[in-house]
């Protein structure tokens, strides 16, 4: 039997976090039979299953990976092919959070944060619970 790696538990935690980001920001679109998201950067409306959880600060390192304040639903066109559309994302985040908060997040975005397997398991369980609380 193979031992599961740290990256395996990180992926499981991310899966729950990403799903929570998309479902907690979901809207009901009458033409689609499931919850939808509005892309944070371009405004397209798509099923939550077709969206990503995009970061407003690049790098996706552990310091900002699970920061709910800067992770928003994004379409694949903006998040992947448009490389995050940071020129739009950043302006919107600053308008929402304020420049001081945004600058503080950026300041700490490159901090070294090391998670253990237990940390990722805790994060996974937290977002599983948050998903249950949504009643979606």
Backbone torsions as a table, in degrees:
resi	resn	phi	psi	omega
1	UNK	NA	130.3	-179.9
2	UNK	-75.0	142.4	173.6
3	UNK	-79.7	135.3	179.5
4	UNK	-78.2	139.7	-174.8
5	UNK	-91.3	167.9	175.4
6	UNK	-57.6	-41.2	-179.3
7	UNK	-65.3	-30.4	175.4
8	UNK	-62.0	-46.6	-179.4
9	UNK	-70.9	-32.9	175.6
10	UNK	-63.1	-44.3	179.5
11	UNK	-63.0	-40.9	178.6
12	UNK	-64.7	-41.5	177.7
13	UNK	-64.5	-44.0	-179.8
14	UNK	-62.1	-40.5	-179.3
15	UNK	-57.6	-45.3	179.5
16	UNK	-69.5	-42.5	179.5
17	UNK	-62.3	-47.8	-179.8
18	UNK	-60.2	-44.0	178.8
19	UNK	-62.7	-42.8	178.4
20	UNK	-62.5	-43.5	178.1
21	UNK	-56.4	-47.6	-176.9
22	UNK	-69.7	-42.5	-178.4
23	UNK	-76.9	-31.6	178.9
24	UNK	-72.5	-17.0	177.4
25	UNK	-108.0	15.1	-174.3
26	UNK	-75.2	152.1	173.2
27	UNK	-123.6	165.8	174.3
28	UNK	-101.9	120.6	177.6
29	UNK	-108.2	118.4	-174.8
30	UNK	-56.7	-26.8	-177.8
31	UNK	-85.4	-8.2	179.9
32	UNK	-119.4	140.0	-173.0
33	UNK	-88.5	9.7	179.2
34	UNK	-141.1	167.5	-179.7
35	UNK	-56.8	145.2	-178.9
36	UNK	-123.5	164.9	173.3
37	UNK	-125.2	151.8	169.7
38	UNK	-98.5	123.9	179.2
39	UNK	-58.7	128.3	-176.7
40	UNK	-60.5	-29.5	-174.2
41	UNK	-103.3	-30.4	-178.7
42	UNK	-116.6	-15.2	177.1
43	UNK	87.7	-0.1	177.6
44	UNK	-64.4	145.6	178.2
45	UNK	-106.5	124.7	179.2
46	UNK	-144.0	161.6	174.4
47	UNK	-55.2	144.9	178.6
48	UNK	-57.9	-25.8	179.3
49	UNK	-70.8	-22.3	-179.5
50	UNK	-95.1	-0.2	-177.3
51	UNK	-102.2	163.0	173.4
52	UNK	-110.4	168.0	169.2
53	UNK	-103.1	102.1	-175.0
54	UNK	-93.8	148.6	-179.6
55	UNK	-98.8	139.4	177.9
56	UNK	-82.4	-6.4	175.7
57	UNK	-131.1	126.9	-175.3
58	UNK	-67.4	165.9	174.5
59	UNK	106.6	-35.1	-180.0
60	UNK	49.5	34.1	176.1
61	UNK	-79.0	171.2	-173.9
62	UNK	-60.8	-23.8	-178.4
63	UNK	-64.4	-30.6	-178.4
64	UNK	-123.9	-1.1	-173.6
65	UNK	-55.0	-42.8	-176.6
66	UNK	-110.4	27.8	-179.6
67	UNK	-85.4	103.6	-176.0
68	UNK	-58.2	-26.9	-176.7
69	UNK	-67.8	-27.1	-173.3
70	UNK	-117.5	10.2	178.8
71	UNK	-113.0	123.7	-175.2
72	UNK	-135.3	157.8	175.0
73	UNK	-64.1	133.7	177.3
74	UNK	-139.8	144.4	174.9
75	UNK	-72.8	160.1	-179.6
76	UNK	-62.0	-35.7	179.6
77	UNK	-58.3	-41.3	179.2
78	UNK	-81.1	-46.3	-173.3
79	UNK	-71.9	-45.3	-176.3
80	UNK	-94.6	-64.9	-174.4
81	UNK	-70.0	-31.5	178.6
82	UNK	-92.1	8.4	177.0
83	UNK	53.5	38.4	174.7
84	UNK	91.9	-14.3	-177.9
85	UNK	47.2	49.8	-174.7
86	UNK	-60.5	-28.6	180.0
87	UNK	-63.1	-30.7	176.8
88	UNK	-88.3	-46.9	-176.8
89	UNK	-56.2	-48.5	-176.9
90	UNK	-60.7	-46.9	-179.9
91	UNK	-59.9	-42.4	-179.8
92	UNK	-66.9	-41.9	178.8
93	UNK	-62.4	-43.5	179.1
94	UNK	-61.8	-41.0	178.4
95	UNK	-63.2	-37.1	-179.2
96	UNK	-78.6	-46.1	-171.6
97	UNK	-92.6	-25.6	-171.3
98	UNK	92.9	149.6	-176.4
99	UNK	-63.4	-39.1	-178.5
100	UNK	-62.4	-44.7	179.7
101	UNK	-66.7	-44.4	179.1
102	UNK	-59.6	-46.6	179.8
103	UNK	-61.4	-37.1	178.8
104	UNK	-65.7	-40.8	177.8
105	UNK	-64.4	-45.4	178.8
106	UNK	-60.6	-42.7	-179.5
107	UNK	-56.9	-39.0	-177.3
108	UNK	-96.5	1.0	-175.0
109	UNK	-66.8	-22.6	179.5
110	UNK	-102.3	7.3	175.7
111	UNK	-59.9	146.2	176.7
112	UNK	-82.6	118.2	177.7
113	UNK	-122.8	120.3	-179.6
114	UNK	-109.7	121.7	176.9
115	UNK	-99.9	145.7	172.1
116	UNK	-98.4	169.1	178.0
117	UNK	-54.3	-43.8	-179.1
118	UNK	-61.1	-35.1	178.2
119	UNK	-64.6	-46.3	178.7
120	UNK	-64.3	-37.3	177.4
121	UNK	-64.5	-38.8	177.5
122	UNK	-63.7	-43.9	179.0
123	UNK	-63.2	-44.6	178.6
124	UNK	-58.5	-45.7	-179.8
125	UNK	-66.2	-39.8	177.7
126	UNK	-57.3	-46.9	-177.2
127	UNK	-77.8	-25.6	170.8
128	UNK	-62.4	-43.5	178.7
129	UNK	-65.3	-43.6	178.2
130	UNK	-61.4	-37.0	177.3
131	UNK	-65.5	-42.6	176.8
132	UNK	-60.4	-40.4	-178.7
133	UNK	-66.2	-23.3	178.7
134	UNK	-70.1	-25.8	-176.3
135	UNK	55.0	42.0	179.3
136	UNK	-90.5	NA	NA
